[in-house]
Structure formats: C-alpha cells, structure tokens
Amino acid sequence: MAKSIVKAKNILIPAAGTDMEKWAVVACDQFTSQRGYWQSLKDVVSDSVSALNLVVPEVYLEDADVGARIAAAAKAMHTYVEKGVFREITDSFILVLRDTAYFSGRAGLVLPVDLEAFDFKPFTDKPARATEGTVLSRIPPRLEVRKHAALELPHIILLIDDPGKTVIEPLLEKRAEFEKLYDFRLNMNGGHIKGWRITDIARVTDALTALLGAEVQASKYGRDAGFLFAVGDGNHSLVTAKAHWDFLKESLTSEERENHPARYALAEVENLYCDAIKFEPIHRVVFGDTDGFISGLKVACRGAGKLNYFGKDGEGYISVPTDSAEAISQIQAFIEVFAARNPGFKVDYIHGIEHLKEVSGECGGVALVMPTVEKSALFPFVLKHGVLPKKSFSMGEAEEKRYYLEAKRIDI
C-alpha cells in the first residue's frame, strides 16, 4: 500500500552557486507576532535569490497589501523557474540530517505523499492523519496563496511510528555512499543541514509498507489500524494542499488525476523515535479585551495540576488536569468560548518561553505557559480520541521548525 502513498516525483533544489544560507528560510507560520524577525530575515537575504521571495509569512496575512504579496510570490516562482534558479532531482527522495541550536541529529526523508491518502477529519481510516484539530478559518488565505502558485515549498513534517528504526536510520548509516546535495548553515539561528539523494525508491517504500503490515499494526495498537503517517507539523498546509487538490481534480479526467503534480504534497518524513525529536508546548498569549479571562479560566478548569500565567493581570497558577492533553483541551475550549463572547479578545500561539515573554510584553497581554504532550502517546491518542486539541504540541522551538529549501511543481 505504501508504494501508492508515496511516489518519486521530481524535486527541485537551488542550482549550484546559490548562496544557500540566504536561500533557506524558516516556515511561514512562525513568529506570527514578531515582524522584527521577518524584517531581520529580509535584511539577511537582501537582493539574493531566496525562498523568502516565494512564500507569504503569516504575520502579513491580515495586512491590506496581502494580495500584492501573494501576486509577487507567484510571479517570483515563474521567474525562478524560467531563469534556471533550480536544479531538478529526478526520480529520487532526499535524506536530510539537521542539527539545531538545541539538538543534533534529526533525520528525515523528503518525499511526495499522495493527498488521496490523507484526511484531517477525526477517526478517518486514511493512512495519513491529522494529530490536532484543524481551524477551518485558517485555510482560505492559505488556499488563496496556493491556487496562484506554480510551486510548493514544504514545511510539512509527517511522523512514522517506527521503534525498530527500519526506514530512515539504515539510510543514514550509509549516507557516505549517496550523492550529497547540500551542506550548509541555516540563517537566523536555524542550525545546520545536510542532504543526500536517495534513488533506491523501492527500498524506502518496502520499509514503509512493512509498517502497515497487519501484525505490526496490531502489536502497536491492538488492531490493524492502517495508520502510517501522523502529522507532526504543517497540518494546515497539508489540509490546504488537500483542499486545493480536491477542487482541482473535479475538472480532470480519471487519467489526468493519476499523475497530476498537485495530487502529491512534498513533506519530510521523520521517525517519532529519533532521539533529536522533542515535543515542546505551544504557549498562548491573550490580549485585547481580556477582562475576566483569568477568573473565568479558573472556574472552567479543574484538576491537580498547575498552569502558570503571567502578564498584565499579575502572575499566578490555575488548577488544571494532570493529563496534558485534557488540560490543553479545557484551556482551549475556554479560550474559544471567551473569544466568541468578546470581539475585542485576541489570542496568539507562541513557541518558546523567551518568545512568550517578548510577545506578552509587547502586546500587554496575559501569557499561559502550556503543558507538554508526551510524544510516545501520540499515535495511540489519535486512534482513541481522533485528534488532540489544536496547537497542542510543537516539534521543537520556533527556530527548529522546518526551513523552506526544496520545492516541487504543482502545476502542469
């Protein structure tokens, strides 16, 4: 089955001579309240060719000129293709190894995944599944970007539950035998990344297929769940890609649907059991009309655990459940109820305590220091409960998020 879920498509990387440190940039859904970060990045990139020119950072999505930004990104994609900015890596996957400022040795495989194998709805039987709730209101602006795009640049990370380390790690051990595609330092404290070309597609798909075996599935989940990929990062990007494909395929013949480039979303597959993968909490900062928020949250949440808050209303603790997922569920449910009743209330989702302090100070809001979800519980929780509450966990700090580096055509 996995042989039809992933497929070797042509992957684009910058051509020889590109300044890679200026090319690769962090995912567009980071630093959403920190325009200073994106201005600093723009200063680093200067007038060099860069993935920054091909994406629209979410910090700008509500600006009046967002339409012009989308158009400029779409135009830059065509310009880069026409001027030979990219090298085409045919019929291959890419093995990547990244060191961040916090952890070393995070390995993954960049490959195209069939969007027909993904569904974000809870309790789906598709092999690729969302791990947290999808905020449907976040899809239209992303869809607007994608429908004008000739290329996709992925920050999607899909996790496999592979305790035996059978898929990625054997390739990593033999990496000296493969063609090295890139090896450079990532800007803005992103660490260092290396990539190698993998041409033995059958070896990868066979290993993934083995993870879908009925006995393997039953040994981990008590039944043949057909569960291969759990979204670790970029859920809304993957949902957007799916929505774009579902719309596009309606105008295609069955033959055209089989190999249309938009049917496949480029993603990095990582093993949940990689020692360098750490789940970090995604904190909340609330601001604007927050009168009564803390007192209401104290009533709404119950448990033997403690949640720290700080900001304009002082500092203190709120009683919450000791189970992290349940605590997050109670907190998020109250946030959404409070937001519906208070139009002037706003919430942002922040990676890292230091960034939380910075954003809270800048907006004069109240910061909630969220609990951490245990990564070993991810696949069983999704099977039992459908999805985690939205913004339940992050794979590392903001600077550790995937950088835009590779690309793939999504138009004909």
C-alpha positions in Angstrom: 0.0 0.0 0.0 2.8 2.5 0.9 4.1 2.2 -2.7 1.0 4.1 -3.8 1.0 6.5 -0.8 4.5 7.9 -1.7 5.9 8.3 -5.1 9.2 9.5 -6.6 8.5 12.9 -8.2 11.0 15.4 -9.5 12.2 17.6 -6.6 13.7 21.0 -7.1 16.7 22.3 -5.1 18.7 25.5 -5.8 21.2 25.2 -8.6 25.0 25.2 -7.9 26.3 28.6 -7.0 23.3 29.6 -5.0 24.0 31.2 -1.6 22.2 28.5 0.4 22.4 30.5 3.7 20.3 33.1 2.1 18.1 30.7 0.2 16.6 28.6 3.0 14.1 30.4 5.4 12.0 29.2 8.3 8.4 28.1 7.9 5.9 31.0 7.2 3.7 30.1 10.2 6.4 31.0 12.7 7.0 34.4 14.5 3.4 35.4 13.7 3.5 38.3 16.2 7.2 39.3 15.6 7.5 41.4 12.5 11.0 42.2 13.6 12.1 38.7 12.9 10.9 38.8 9.3 12.5 42.2 8.8 15.8 40.9 10.1 15.5 37.9 7.8 14.8 40.3 4.8 17.9 42.2 5.7 19.9 38.9 5.7 18.5 37.8 2.3 18.9 41.3 0.8 18.6 41.0 -3.0 19.7 37.4 -3.3 17.5 34.6 -4.7 15.7 33.2 -1.7 12.8 31.1 -0.7 11.6 34.1 1.2 10.5 35.6 -2.1 8.3 32.5 -2.8 6.3 32.5 0.4 4.0 34.8 2.3 4.8 34.9 6.0 1.6 34.6 8.1 2.5 37.7 10.0 1.4 39.6 6.9 -1.8 37.7 6.1 -4.2 40.3 7.6 -2.4 43.3 6.0 -4.1 45.4 3.4 -1.4 44.6 0.8 -1.5 40.8 1.2 -2.9 40.4 -2.3 0.1 42.1 -3.7 2.4 39.9 -1.6 0.6 36.8 -3.0 1.0 38.0 -6.5 4.6 38.8 -6.0 5.4 35.4 -4.7 3.6 33.7 -7.6 5.5 35.8 -10.1 8.8 35.1 -8.4 8.1 31.3 -8.7 7.7 31.6 -12.5 10.8 33.9 -12.7 13.0 31.5 -10.8 11.9 28.5 -12.9 12.5 30.4 -16.2 15.9 31.7 -15.1 17.2 28.3 -14.0 17.4 29.0 -10.3 16.6 25.4 -9.6 18.3 22.0 -10.2 15.8 19.2 -10.9 16.4 16.0 -8.9 14.6 13.3 -10.9 13.0 10.1 -9.5 14.5 10.5 -6.0 13.9 11.2 -2.4 16.2 13.3 -0.2 17.7 12.1 3.1 18.2 15.1 5.4 20.1 15.5 8.6 19.8 18.6 10.7 21.4 19.9 13.8 19.7 22.8 15.6 20.8 25.1 18.4 19.1 22.7 20.8 19.5 19.2 19.5 21.7 17.3 17.0 21.0 14.5 14.5 17.4 15.0 13.4 17.0 12.8 10.3 14.2 12.7 7.8 13.2 11.8 4.2 11.8 14.4 1.9 9.3 12.8 -0.5 5.9 13.3 -2.2 2.9 12.0 -0.4 -0.4 11.2 -2.2 -3.1 13.6 -0.9 -5.7 10.9 -1.6 -4.2 9.1 1.4 -4.7 12.0 3.8 -7.8 13.2 5.7 -7.8 15.7 8.5 -11.2 14.6 10.0 -11.1 12.6 13.3 -11.3 8.9 13.1 -10.5 8.6 9.4 -9.3 5.3 8.1 -6.8 7.0 5.8 -3.1 6.1 6.3 -2.1 9.8 6.8 -3.9 11.6 9.6 -4.0 14.9 11.4 -3.0 14.9 15.0 -4.8 18.1 16.1 -7.9 20.0 15.3 -7.9 21.9 12.1 -9.0 25.6 12.3 -11.0 25.9 9.0 -10.9 29.7 9.1 -7.1 29.4 8.5 -7.5 27.6 5.2 -8.9 30.2 2.8 -6.0 32.6 3.0 -3.5 29.7 2.5 -5.7 28.4 -0.3 -5.5 31.8 -2.0 -1.7 31.6 -1.9 -1.6 28.0 -3.2 -4.1 28.4 -6.1 -1.8 31.1 -7.7 1.4 29.1 -7.1 3.4 27.1 -9.6 5.5 25.5 -6.9 5.1 24.3 -3.3 7.9 24.6 -0.7 7.2 22.3 2.2 7.4 22.7 5.9 5.2 19.7 6.5 6.6 17.0 8.7 5.0 13.6 8.9 5.8 11.2 11.7 6.2 7.4 11.5 5.8 5.2 14.5 9.0 3.1 13.9 10.6 2.0 17.2 12.7 -0.6 15.3 14.2 2.2 13.2 13.7 0.4 9.9 13.0 3.1 7.4 15.3 6.2 7.8 18.1 5.0 10.0 19.5 2.4 7.7 19.9 5.1 5.0 21.5 7.4 7.5 24.2 4.7 8.3 25.0 4.5 4.6 24.9 8.2 3.8 28.5 8.4 2.8 27.6 6.3 -0.3 25.0 8.7 -1.6 25.3 11.9 -3.6 25.5 14.9 -1.3 23.1 17.6 -2.5 23.7 20.3 0.1 25.6 21.0 3.4 25.3 24.5 4.9 24.4 26.6 7.9 20.8 27.8 8.3 20.3 31.5 8.9 18.7 33.1 12.0 19.9 30.5 14.5 18.4 27.6 12.5 21.4 25.3 12.9 23.0 23.2 10.1 21.5 20.9 7.5 22.8 18.3 5.0 21.0 16.4 2.3 21.7 13.3 0.2 20.0 11.9 -2.9 18.2 8.6 -2.4 17.5 6.7 -5.7 16.6 3.3 -4.2 12.9 4.2 -4.0 11.8 0.5 -3.7 13.8 0.1 -0.5 12.0 3.0 1.1 8.5 2.1 0.0 9.1 -1.6 1.1 10.1 -0.4 4.6 7.1 1.8 4.8 4.8 -1.0 3.6 6.1 -3.2 6.3 5.0 -0.7 8.9 1.5 -1.1 7.6 1.5 -4.8 8.0 -1.5 -6.2 9.9 0.7 -7.9 12.6 2.9 -4.8 13.0 -0.1 -2.6 13.4 -1.8 -5.0 15.9 1.3 -5.2 18.0 1.4 -1.5 18.5 -2.3 -0.5 18.5 -4.2 -3.7 19.3 -5.7 -3.9 15.9 -4.9 -3.3 12.2 -5.4 0.4 12.2 -3.9 1.2 8.8 -2.1 4.2 10.4 1.2 5.1 8.8 1.7 8.9 8.9 0.8 11.3 11.7 1.2 15.0 11.0 3.9 16.4 13.2 4.0 19.9 11.8 2.3 21.8 9.0 -1.2 20.4 9.4 -2.9 23.5 8.0 -0.5 23.5 5.0 -1.3 19.8 4.3 -5.1 20.5 4.7 -4.7 23.4 2.2 -2.9 21.2 -0.3 -5.7 18.6 0.1 -8.4 21.3 -0.4 -6.6 22.6 -3.5 -6.3 19.1 -5.0 -10.0 18.2 -4.2 -11.1 21.3 -6.0 -8.7 20.9 -8.9 -9.4 17.2 -9.6 -13.1 17.9 -10.3 -12.1 19.3 -13.7 -9.7 16.4 -14.5 -10.3 13.1 -16.2 -9.5 9.9 -14.2 -6.3 9.5 -16.2 -5.2 13.1 -15.5 -5.9 12.6 -11.8 -3.4 9.8 -11.6 -0.2 11.8 -12.1 -1.2 15.4 -11.7 1.6 17.1 -9.7 -0.9 18.8 -7.4 -2.0 15.4 -6.2 1.2 14.9 -4.3 2.4 17.1 -1.4 6.1 17.3 -0.6 6.8 16.6 3.0 9.6 15.5 5.3 9.0 12.1 7.0 10.7 11.6 10.4 10.7 8.8 12.9 8.9 9.6 16.1 11.7 7.6 17.9 14.5 9.8 16.6 16.3 11.0 19.8 16.5 14.5 18.4 12.8 14.9 18.1 11.4 16.6 21.2 7.8 17.7 21.7 7.5 21.2 23.0 4.4 23.0 24.2 2.8 25.8 22.2 2.0 28.6 24.7 -0.8 31.0 24.5 -0.8 34.8 24.9 -4.2 36.5 25.1 -4.6 40.3 24.7 -7.0 43.0 23.8 -10.3 42.6 25.8 -9.1 40.2 28.5 -11.2 41.5 31.4 -12.5 38.4 33.3 -10.4 36.0 31.3 -8.2 34.6 34.2 -11.1 34.5 36.7 -13.2 32.6 34.1 -10.4 30.2 33.3 -10.0 29.4 36.9 -13.7 28.4 37.1 -13.6 26.4 33.8 -10.5 24.3 34.6 -10.2 21.7 37.3 -7.5 19.2 38.4 -4.5 18.5 40.5 -2.0 20.1 38.0 -0.9 23.7 37.8 -0.8 26.1 34.9 1.4 29.2 35.3 0.2 32.5 33.9 1.9 36.0 33.9 1.3 39.4 32.4 -0.8 42.5 32.9 -3.0 40.7 35.4 0.0 39.7 37.5 1.3 36.2 37.9 -0.1 33.0 39.4 -1.3 29.5 38.9 -4.5 27.8 37.7 -5.6 24.3 38.6 -5.8 22.0 35.6 -5.8 18.3 34.9 -2.5 16.4 35.3 -3.1 14.8 31.9 -1.6 17.2 29.4 -4.0 16.6 26.6 -7.0 17.0 28.9 -5.5 20.2 30.4 -4.9 21.6 26.9 -8.5 20.6 25.9 -10.0 22.5 28.9 -7.9 25.6 28.3 -8.5 25.8 24.6 -12.2 25.2 25.0 -12.5 28.2 27.3 -10.4 30.4 25.1 -12.7 29.7 22.2 -15.8 30.4 24.3 -14.3 33.6 25.7 -13.3 34.7 22.2 -16.8 34.2 20.8 -18.3 36.3 23.6 -15.6 39.1 23.4 -15.0 40.5 19.9 -12.0 42.6 21.2 -10.3 39.5 22.6 -7.3 38.0 20.7 -5.0 35.0 21.1 -1.7 34.1 19.6 0.2 30.8 19.8 3.9 31.1 20.7 6.8 28.7 20.6 9.4 29.1 23.5 9.3 30.8 26.9 11.6 33.6 25.8 9.4 34.4 22.8 6.3 34.2 25.0 7.8 36.8 27.4 8.7 39.0 24.5 5.3 38.9 22.8 3.4 39.2 26.1 5.4 42.3 26.9 4.9 43.9 23.5 1.2 43.4 23.3 0.5 43.9 27.0 -1.3 40.5 27.2 -1.5 37.6 29.5 0.8 34.6 28.9 -0.3 31.0 29.5 2.6 28.5 30.0 1.2 25.3 28.5 2.0 21.7 29.4 3.9 19.2 27.3 2.4 16.3 25.4 4.4 13.0 25.6 5.4 12.0 22.1 5.1 8.3 22.8 1.4 8.8 23.4 0.7 10.5 20.0 -0.4 7.6 17.8 -2.5 5.8 20.4 -4.1 9.1 21.4 -5.1 9.9 17.8 -6.6 6.4 17.4 -8.5 6.6 20.6 -9.7 10.2 20.6 -9.5 11.3 17.0 -7.3 14.4 17.3 -5.6 16.5 20.0 -6.9 20.0 20.7 -5.4 22.5 18.2 -1.9 23.8 18.9 -1.2 21.0 21.4 2.5 20.5 20.7 5.4 21.7 18.6 8.3 19.7 17.3 10.9 21.9 18.9 11.3 25.6 19.3 10.4 28.2 16.6 14.0 28.2 15.1 13.9 24.4 14.9 10.9 24.4 12.6 11.5 23.2 9.0 13.1 25.6 6.7 11.9 26.0 3.1 14.6 24.5 1.0 13.3 22.0 -1.6 10.4 22.6 -3.9 8.1 20.7 -6.3 5.9 21.8 -9.2 2.2 21.7 -8.5 1.0 22.9 -11.9 1.3 21.3 -15.3 
